[in-house]
């Protein structure tokens, strides 16, 4: 991977960037950091990390995206044509577009405010040295030459150069693809977008804002790639299909109506517009956006930050959830239950207290140890080796008050002792009870040169009790009931992980797998992962490989985690879910962040995604049915060389009562149906035959009415309108199933509204509708009844086909 041009200047050089006047720039002291005056000077010079965290579109982008659309342009031209020829009743469809645009803007603004508020709460705040003190600032407040402190789990916010390194190990795999952490020494470059896996240190910022490495990569990604969303891709495919269908049908309809109504051009224009307007699925894009926006607002109330909009949809499609144990199934807080002394001569309690005091960025296990064992007086730390998820131990060398120096290592027993060691059997016994076990050993030399497994002397076993999350059983039961498989992948001892899973009632907990025995072959690994549920001693790279193996078998995978060892898997999973209290790196790469660490919010996210997908599919059926019958009506009218049976006002009335108004309610209704693949195919399987039946029934009614009324176009139009409304209403009744009281009320209100139009004289005149005699209206109703029966047959066939295909996501 090529790095951006203009490499960062080396700290300490005293040389200003080429574009900075003055030539020389005094650099800050590594201990003191920048002063307030120096920060203000750099802000004034625009040397600030001014790349905004974009949780949503700007207000201007929202207005433009909802107003300046292809559909609005088409409808706008037709609207202007009707305003020219009149009457105003035929321009009602323009009001619908205006209302749609306003609704879209309002809903997206609501979602933006929710996202922006949550993004501020979940923002990573780096620690910097300023005026001799360590303070937290927002990432956007960093300036050139700031001294930034780093610790395990921290994400590097900007480019810089290392000044201080206490065994600082940084994972750059998200940028370079290199899996192994890189040990950083003073003077080494540090790239934004990488994250700390072990150790601590400080670096001076050398490139901020859009000049930073990760910012340039992000801008390139935004420039050339689109967010993956099956739902949005499906809607775009539908719009493309509609566009291709509208163009030839529209041209033919324009010519036809001008020829048929050559003596009445305004009437020809009205009939032409009446045929073109319903071809455009004007509300489909709107309702898709509104459904997503409302989902964001609903999840925001539960303190779920959706960092990528399609994540709501993606989690609804998930069929495998990979859970990290610590922080997900168990609380991050732990307690030391007991200490099993193995070497009576070892000052185990003092050593543990000293190790806890020496760790500047303790993990939850070390926090429990530090709480249980106070730091001994007079112990001086000579050297430290920070904890690493890859090696699974940390260590230090101490000088005691007696002047003796000794090295100690604390970590996973099976990482420190050779296989078959009797102490491992004791550790496994604790692990089988769901307890976390750490082994304290005395090293023969410096921890940095000690080879675990050989020259170490076991001193004590530290037994730590983990607390199960109270909401974990409910969430796991929900996933099981929804057919979503659960995999627990943890770095802890496999027996301990199995015991926790067993306490939660997870299947497969009696057969936990030690990940060190997993096959390297990807195909064999995929089969092994599919057949087992509980995995222990899983390294960070292995977590990533497990996620990849499941994806290779066609699964849609969600990964939950909170630690730096979960980052690679969170990044590669289809949906990454991080806890709000997790490491900044884990939060940065995840699509969803549970700000309150509320694991029980996951079912709500899944349910919201299913609501969005299921409901958009429902309304897409309605809109595509309208497009299908509109195109067919236009084609037949052109071939038959007869006046188009409807004016714009007629189709506005039918469209509003059978599609527009009910679709808005259906798009926001509860829906727990599982997400299924092939969105476009399923929509077309219903919409195409439904559109054919609507068009066929309407045309039959129209031509029969032409024989009955002998040129009374208003009466012929009224019969065709009645037939089309009744068939379209039946299609709505099918789409609204399964019925609830409000769905029945919705269909009933739409029928009642149409009946009101047909019986109130003012509305009859306004919409130019009047049913004359009995023969025409009853014939129209009978034709609609036959078409409704055919629709039921279509629905029954589709249901049998769906029942024959296993449900997938």
Secondary structure, DSSP 8 states (H G I E B T S, - for coil): ----SS----TTS-B--TTSTTSB----BTTTBB-HHHHHHHHHTT-B------SS--HHHHHHHHHS-HHHHHHHHHHHHHHHH--GGGGHHHHHHHHHHHHHHHHHHHHHHHHHHHHHHT----EEEETTEEEE--GGG-BTT-EEEE-TT-B--SEEEEEEEEEEEEE-HHHH---S-EE--TT-EE-TT-EEEEEEEEEEEEE-GGGSHHHHHHHHHHHH-----HHHHHHHHHHHHHHHHHHHHHHHHHHHHHHHTTT-HHHHHHHHHHHHHTTS-HHHHHHHHHHHHHHHHHHHHTTEEESSTTHHHHHHH--EEEE-TBTTTEEEEEEEEEEEES-TTS-HHHHHHHHHHH-TT--HHHHHHHHHS---TT-EEEEEEEEETTTTEEEEEEE-TTS-EEEEEEE-HHHHS-TT-HHHHHHHHHHTTT-EEEEEEEESS-TTT--TTTSEEEEEEEEEEEEE-TTHHHHHHHHHHTT-EEEEE-SS-HHHHHHHHHHTT-TTTTS-EEGGGS-SSHHHHHHHHHH--EEES--HHHHHHHHHHHHHTT--EEEEE-SGGGHHHHHHSSEEEEETTS-HHHHHH-SEEETT--GGGHHHHHHHHHHHHHHHHHHHHHHHHHHHHHHHHHHHHHHHT---S--HHHHHHHHIIIIIHHHHHHHTS-------S-HHHHHHHHHHHHHHHHHHHHHHHHHHHHHHHTT-HHHHHHHHHHHHHHHHHHHHHHHT-S--HHHHHHHHHHHHHHHHHHH-HHHHHHHT----SSHHHHHHHHHHHHHHHHHHHHHHHHHHHHHHS----
